[in-house]
């Protein structure tokens, strides 16, 4: 299993290094020394904690959908002309951008600060690794 240094683990979880150290002290995460002698945590254990601790606001639409990727967030940007618009949502730590018609923005009543849900149904998702390799 990959070992993730404490500082990197903190960055992935959006917390301080001290918080990750406290979690290792209270048993939430298990710390081990990496080959360089620095404290590190198991990548799978960190991924499990990240998933378990991620909480997005409830999607109140309750719409039936085959899409499984739903991100509830706040509208943080709208750039529109006569025909098209770019809408930005901040969904937890993630920025989601959608291109749609300006008419759709008006019909949905989107405005800065409003709550919206980004629904993603993609046939292609590209995964990249730190080593620069990608898998489709």
ZAZA-52103 format. One record per residue: z, x, y of N, C-alpha, C in turn; residue in three letters. Coordinates in pm, whole numbers, padded with zeros to 5 digits, always signed. Atoms other than C-alpha are relative to their C-alpha. Layout:
N
ZXYZXYZXYALA
...
This chain:
136
+00000+00084-00119+00000+00000+00000+00000+00088+00124UNK
+00000-00077-00125-00072+00120+00351+00137-00004+00066UNK
-00125-00009-00075+00226+00234+00555-00034-00007+00148UNK
+00023+00020-00143+00240+00124+00921+00120+00054+00076UNK
-00108-00056-00080+00443+00325+01171+00068-00109+00081UNK
-00082+00098-00073+00721+00140+01357-00068-00042+00130UNK
+00062+00033-00129+00539+00160+01693-00125-00087-00020UNK
+00119+00082+00027+00216+00020+01542+00040-00138-00048UNK
-00049+00129+00049+00408-00255+01361+00044-00086+00118UNK
-00044+00073-00118+00567-00353+01693-00119-00054+00078UNK
+00120+00044-00074+00226-00369+01859-00068-00117-00070UNK
+00064+00109+00075+00083-00590+01582+00079-00130+00011UNK
-00084+00120-00005+00379-00830+01605+00029-00046+00142UNK
-00026+00038-00138+00397-00833+01985+00147+00008+00038UNK
-00142-00020-00028+00757-00710+01991+00023+00147+00035UNK
-00032-00139-00034+00934-00389+02094+00027+00081-00127UNK
-00035-00090+00110+00986-00086+01871+00143-00026-00045UNK
-00141+00024+00032+01360-00159+01891+00017-00125-00086UNK
-00008+00122+00082+01305-00508+01749-00038+00031-00145UNK
+00041-00035+00137+01119-00366+01448+00109+00085-00066UNK
-00109-00082+00056+01396-00107+01400+00118-00089-00041UNK
-00108+00093+00035+01656-00389+01408-00034-00076-00128UNK
+00042+00071+00120+01452-00577+01148+00012+00089-00123UNK
-00017-00089+00116+01456-00269+00924+00148+00018-00031UNK
-00144-00016+00022+01832-00235+00974+00063-00124-00064UNK
-00061+00121+00057+01905-00600+00888-00072-00050-00126UNK
+00065+00034+00127+01667-00609+00590-00120-00092+00011UNK
+00119+00084-00016+01390-00824+00738-00125+00077-00044UNK
+00107-00090+00044+01154-00528+00682+00064+00121-00067UNK
-00049-00119+00068+01194-00227+00454-00068+00122+00060UNK
+00054-00122-00059+01152+00111+00622+00005+00114-00101UNK
+00007-00121+00081+01044+00425+00440-00060+00110+00086UNK
+00060-00111-00074+00946+00768+00563-00143+00020-00049UNK
+00139-00027+00036+00572+00833+00573-00013+00150-00033UNK
+00017-00142+00037+00425+01170+00462+00036+00097+00114UNK
-00035-00086-00113+00488+01307+00813+00150-00008+00033UNK
-00144+00011-00022+00857+01209+00793+00041-00105+00102UNK
-00032+00107-00096+00834+00917+01039+00027-00130-00074UNK
-00027+00130+00061+00970+00570+00966-00124-00086+00003UNK
+00115+00088+00011+00707+00326+00848+00039-00119-00086UNK
-00023+00118+00082+00692-00019+00691-00125-00026-00083UNK
+00110+00034+00089+00476-00148+00409-00095-00099+00069UNK
+00099+00085-00066+00153-00305+00537+00001-00144-00048UNK
-00002+00137+00054+00171-00607+00304+00125-00074+00046UNK
-00124+00062-00046+00533-00674+00397-00012-00039+00148UNK
+00021+00028-00142+00439-00653+00766-00095-00118+00019UNK
+00096+00110-00010+00141-00886+00717+00066-00133-00035UNK
-00072+00122+00040+00363-01140+00541+00092-00047+00112UNK
-00089+00035-00111+00618-01127+00824-00080-00054+00119UNK
+00084+00045-00112+00341-01162+01085-00047-00143-00022UNK
+00046+00136+00032+00204-01471+00910+00115-00099+00010UNK
-00114+00091+00000+00549-01624+00864+00055-00024+00140UNK
-00056+00014-00134+00647-01565+01227-00099-00058+00100UNK
+00097+00052-00094+00326-01691+01382+00017-00151+00014UNK
-00018+00143-00027+00379-02028+01544-00086-00037+00118UNK
+00081+00056-00107+00113-02202+01745+00050-00141+00027UNK
-00037+00139-00027+00178-02531+01916-00070-00092-00099UNK
+00061+00096+00090+00110-02831+01695-00131-00052+00056UNK
+00127+00061-00037-00244-02963+01698+00019-00150-00013UNK
-00033+00143+00002-00177-03322+01794-00120-00090-00022UNK
+00119+00084+00016-00535-03437+01750-00002-00068-00137UNK
-00005+00054+00136-00478-03494+01377-00137-00045-00050UNK
+00135+00036+00042-00856-03518+01341-00027+00056-00139UNK
+00039-00048+00131-00988-03492+00988-00118+00094+00018UNK
+00104-00100-00020-01203-03180+00965-00002+00096-00116UNK
+00009-00103+00103-01332-02928+00715+00031+00138+00058UNK
-00031-00128-00062-01266-02650+00967+00148+00029-00017UNK
-00139-00037+00023-00947-02464+00885+00055+00089+00111UNK
-00043-00090-00107-00933-02237+01189+00012-00078+00130UNK
-00026+00081-00119-00773-02437+01468+00102+00075+00085UNK
-00086-00076-00089-00619-02263+01769+00033-00085+00122UNK
-00045+00079-00114-00417-02468+02015+00040+00097+00110UNK
-00034-00089-00110-00388-02309+02357-00020-00064+00136UNK
+00015+00044-00138-00413-02332+02732-00132+00050+00056UNK
+00124-00041-00066-00734-02326+02932+00036+00097+00111UNK
-00030-00103-00100-00723-02005+03134-00120+00036+00086UNK
+00119-00030-00080-01078-01987+03263-00112-00096-00029UNK
+00120+00083+00014-01379-02206+03327-00103+00055+00098UNK
+00111-00043-00084-01706-02066+03457-00116-00092-00032UNK
+00102+00102+00027-01968-02337+03496-00109+00002+00107UNK
+00108+00026-00095-02306-02394+03654-00046-00143-00024UNK
+00048+00138+00017-02520-02709+03651-00011-00043-00146UNK
+00030+00036+00138-02598-02692+03279+00103+00050-00100UNK
-00086-00062+00101-02368-02454+03088+00134+00044+00058UNK
-00133-00045-00042-02003-02349+03098+00058+00094-00106UNK
-00079-00087+00088-01783-02077+02952+00145-00039+00020UNK
-00140+00042-00006-01431-02193+02869+00084+00101-00078UNK
-00090-00094+00066-01151-01949+02789+00134-00067-00027UNK
-00132+00049+00039-00836-02045+02601+00089+00118-00036UNK
-00098-00096+00049-00523-01839+02550+00080-00072-00107UNK
-00062+00064+00115-00400-01932+02204+00099+00100-00060UNK
-00096-00102+00041-00080-01739+02145-00048+00134+00053UNK
+00046-00129-00049-00181-01375+02163-00152+00013+00002UNK
+00145-00009+00014-00549-01457+02113-00074-00070+00114UNK
+00090+00058-00100-00819-01520+02373-00121-00054-00076UNK
+00113+00064+00066-01081-01765+02247-00095-00048+00108UNK
+00101+00037-00099-01405-01817+02441-00102-00092-00065UNK
+00099+00094+00050-01641-02110+02396-00107-00023+00106UNK
+00110+00037-00087-01982-02178+02545-00038-00144-00033UNK
+00032+00142+00019-02063-02545+02597-00072-00050+00124UNK
+00065+00056-00117-02245-02774+02834+00104-00032+00107UNK
-00089+00039-00110-02093-02840+03175+00039-00146-00014UNK
-00031+00141+00024-02115-03208+03084+00116-00014-00098UNK
-00109+00006+00098-01887-03145+02783+00133+00035+00066UNK
-00122-00036-00071-01631-02976+03010+00052-00122+00077UNK
-00040+00119-00076-01629-03286+03232+00047-00111-00093UNK
-00035+00108+00093-01622-03530+02938+00135+00024-00066UNK
-00127-00034+00063-01328-03346+02780+00116+00007+00099UNK
-00104-00007-00103-01142-03335+03110+00066+00137+00005UNK
-00057-00134+00000-01094-02960+03079+00020+00049+00142UNK
-00029-00063-00127-00927-02790+03372+00099+00112-00025UNK
-00092-00113+00018-00725-02473+03422+00141-00052-00026UNK
-00136+00040+00035-00387-02510+03257+00009-00115-00098UNK
-00007+00110+00095-00483-02801+03033+00009+00053-00143UNK
-00014-00036+00141-00407-02794+02660-00127-00042-00073UNK
+00120+00030+00078-00703-02778+02424+00011+00072-00135UNK
+00004-00063+00132-00778-02685+02063-00139+00056-00024UNK
+00127-00063+00040-01048-02438+01965-00011-00016-00150UNK
+00024+00020+00142-01192-02533+01628-00116+00090-00038UNK
+00101-00099+00037-01386-02255+01457-00044-00024-00144UNK
+00058+00012+00134-01615-02312+01161-00120+00094+00001UNK
+00104-00102-00006-01821-02000+01107-00053+00032-00139UNK
+00058-00043+00126-02060-01898+00836+00008+00152-00013UNK
-00012-00145+00003-02019-01531+00929+00123+00043+00078UNK
-00114-00060-00065-01697-01351+01007-00005+00149-00032UNK
+00007-00144+00020-01709-00975+01056+00141+00057+00007UNK
-00129-00066+00007-01404-00772+00956-00024+00149+00022UNK
+00013-00143-00025-01366-00420+01096+00130+00070-00038UNK
-00116-00081+00031-01132-00144+00989+00013+00110+00105UNK
-00016-00107-00099-00984+00133+01204-00094+00117-00024UNK
+00090-00110+00031-01215+00378+01026-00143-00030+00045UNK
+00132+00034-00052-01513+00196+01181-00093-00064-00101UNK
+00083+00068+00098-01643+00039+00861+00010-00148+00022UNK
-00007+00145-00011-01730-00329+00867-00054-00063-00127UNK
+00039+00076+00119-01771-00588+00596-00039-00138+00047UNK
+00042+00136-00035-01963-00913+00631+00026-00091-00117UNK
